[in-house]
């Protein structure tokens, strides 16, 4: 917990939530205290509308607290063992060398070609990014890069390919990119495709699940 705190405090996003949390604590406790005092002094004047305000503030405080707690433990979901993308830290050297697609169980692509690069990028996004990012919704990956390089401007694959391998250095609450160079190229091609097409990533419940043949076993057959 202590080791991850410095990582989170160093991020702009965490600092914004942290400031909001401080104000929310003061406002929520003050309103609860005022309503409690009024209830003791003038119990007949307490009504539902008056009570609902501190209740909403208290729930808002809990929501902000949970968001802050998430930032505190990032980039890990299990400290120094598993990153928030659900990939174990000890597996990174293997994925950097061979690529994550080769060892992934659920992927429709395990060898990248020019013809399947966008499909491969979709699989890589699903495996490495989708725990925290959407394609076109909340925390959209296209919006993140547009905010960095200019809203409404076509994204440049070269700029994204230069940033992603080093993103953990600048935003240490994000896990490092686990794939190899070919997978990085496929991922940025897919992100650029998302911006141009406006497509959303379909869920497994709609498209089904593809199992990587080299990783089939008795439990997945």
ABEGO torsion letter per residue (X at the ends): XAAAAAAAAABAAAAAAAAAAAAAAAAAAAAAAAAAAAAAABAAABBAAAAAAAAAAAAAAAAAAAAAAAAAAOABABBGABBAAGBBAAAAAAAAAAEAAAABABBABABBBAAAAAAAAAAAAAAAAAAABBAABBGBAAAAAAAAAEBGBBBBAAAAAAAAAAAAAABAABBBBABBAAAAAAAAAAAAAAAAAGBBBBBAAAAEBBBBAAABBAAAX
